Amino acid sequence: MRMWSVEEFLQDVDPDLQYDIVPIYDAYGPTKEDPDLQLIVVSAETLRGGLKVNEVRQHNQLSTLDIHSVDLLEALPEQKQDEEEEDKISSSNRRMRLLGTRLRVPEARPSLPKQPYLIGLTGSIASGKSSVRGHLENLGAGVLNCDALAHTVYKKGLPCYYAIVQHFGEEVLGKDGEINRSALGAVVFSSKEQLEKLNALVWPALLDLLKLEVQQLHEAGHQVVVLEAAVLLQAGWDQHVHEVWACLIPPEEAVKRIRERNNLSESEALARVAASPSNLELAAKADVVLSTSWSTAYTQKQVGRAWAGLQLYLSKL
């Protein structure tokens, strides 16, 4: 679709030229290996990328390319919709305007009751899910924090507690005899097999608890219930909600937030981010995408936009 749009634009500029449009799977595309190329056009902000291309070509014993730099077009004040948008005309601004909008029609879930309408709110660790959940609660949604509910299934005396202790040993217990989640996290986030084992023990029990909590919120009058769950996709819980909303932030920002919030080393923070779905995986499953990379006010604006779109969608069902 994007290649078709590029070709349509170029044909409109000059239909007499011949265009060869190819997909790019890495930062360099054909520039690193095509001996027939002579020129590369870059923007002022990607000039360093053009220079890097020539470094790679020299390493591959190819001729260097002439570099033509095009100045950026500044956006007029009336072309900016938010203060957070860039001052230049860019695709980044266009992507920002998609945040909080409905990207697709949700897949039908005939096995789910029509009410309450369930939204699965997910995202990588430290992506701002709780902030979004809070805004949705203020707008009238019933909300559930799956991580907080997981604390319940870990409680001493419950079947899940004994299964965890049996598998991981008493080393994951605190002085009070309860499961020490920090100690357990140190074990599972350093071993994929151990994490999968923990998930197999916890997820079924947590899903049963979630269903009970959803019913209680519905009985209390909530027509829309939001399930905040970092593991929504991994656990397959997207099949138990009507649609998926995903919070995306750059991985480096997630690492920074985790280190500040949890006082972890960089390697520990990286391991936790690596254990989360990537932004590409999240976006591929999401009906609505949000980002907390900017101000709280801008996050709130995105959530408000998403909520209004949801209300319009539900009114037509």
SULDA-V723565 format. One record per backbone hydrogen bond with DSSP energy under -1.0 kcal/mol. NH is the residue of the N-H (numbers start at 1). CO is the residue of the C=O. If there is no record, write none. Layout:
nh->NH co->CO
nh->NH co->CO
This chain:
nh->5 co->1
nh->6 co->2
nh->7 co->3
nh->8 co->4
nh->9 co->5
nh->10 co->6
nh->11 co->7
nh->12 co->8
nh->13 co->9
nh->14 co->10
nh->17 co->14
nh->31 co->28
nh->33 co->30
nh->34 co->30
nh->40 co->66
nh->42 co->68
nh->44 co->70
nh->50 co->46
nh->51 co->47
nh->52 co->48
nh->53 co->49
nh->54 co->50
nh->55 co->51
nh->56 co->52
nh->57 co->53
nh->58 co->54
nh->59 co->55
nh->60 co->56
nh->61 co->58
nh->62 co->57
nh->66 co->38
nh->68 co->40
nh->70 co->42
nh->75 co->87
nh->79 co->76
nh->85 co->82
nh->89 co->73
nh->95 co->91
nh->96 co->92
nh->97 co->93
nh->99 co->96
nh->100 co->289
nh->101 co->98
nh->103 co->287
nh->112 co->109
nh->117 co->223
nh->119 co->225
nh->120 co->243
nh->121 co->227
nh->122 co->245
nh->127 co->124
nh->132 co->128
nh->133 co->129
nh->134 co->130
nh->135 co->131
nh->136 co->132
nh->137 co->133
nh->138 co->134
nh->139 co->135
nh->140 co->137
nh->141 co->136
nh->142 co->224
nh->144 co->226
nh->146 co->228
nh->149 co->145
nh->150 co->146
nh->152 co->149
nh->153 co->149
nh->154 co->150
nh->155 co->152
nh->158 co->155
nh->162 co->158
nh->163 co->159
nh->164 co->160
nh->165 co->161
nh->166 co->162
nh->167 co->163
nh->168 co->164
nh->169 co->165
nh->172 co->169
nh->173 co->170
nh->174 co->178
nh->177 co->174
nh->180 co->172
nh->184 co->180
nh->185 co->181
nh->186 co->182
nh->187 co->183
nh->188 co->184
nh->189 co->185
nh->195 co->191
nh->196 co->192
nh->197 co->193
nh->198 co->194
nh->199 co->195
nh->200 co->196
nh->201 co->197
nh->202 co->198
nh->203 co->199
nh->206 co->202
nh->207 co->203
nh->208 co->204
nh->209 co->205
nh->210 co->206
nh->211 co->207
nh->212 co->208
nh->213 co->209
nh->214 co->210
nh->215 co->211
nh->216 co->212
nh->217 co->213
nh->218 co->214
nh->219 co->215
nh->220 co->216
nh->221 co->218
nh->222 co->217
nh->225 co->117
nh->226 co->142
nh->227 co->119
nh->228 co->144
nh->229 co->121
nh->232 co->229
nh->235 co->231
nh->237 co->232
nh->239 co->236
nh->240 co->237
nh->242 co->118
nh->243 co->118
nh->245 co->120
nh->246 co->288
nh->247 co->122
nh->248 co->290
nh->254 co->250
nh->255 co->251
nh->256 co->252
nh->257 co->253
nh->258 co->254
nh->259 co->255
nh->260 co->256
nh->261 co->257
nh->262 co->258
nh->269 co->265
nh->270 co->266
nh->271 co->267
nh->272 co->268
nh->273 co->269
nh->274 co->270
nh->275 co->271
nh->276 co->273
nh->282 co->278
nh->283 co->279
nh->284 co->280
nh->286 co->282
nh->287 co->244
nh->288 co->244
nh->290 co->246
nh->299 co->295
nh->300 co->296
nh->301 co->297
nh->302 co->298
nh->303 co->299
nh->304 co->300
nh->305 co->301
nh->306 co->302
nh->307 co->303
nh->308 co->304
nh->309 co->305
nh->310 co->306
nh->311 co->307
nh->312 co->308
nh->313 co->309
nh->314 co->310
nh->315 co->311
nh->316 co->313
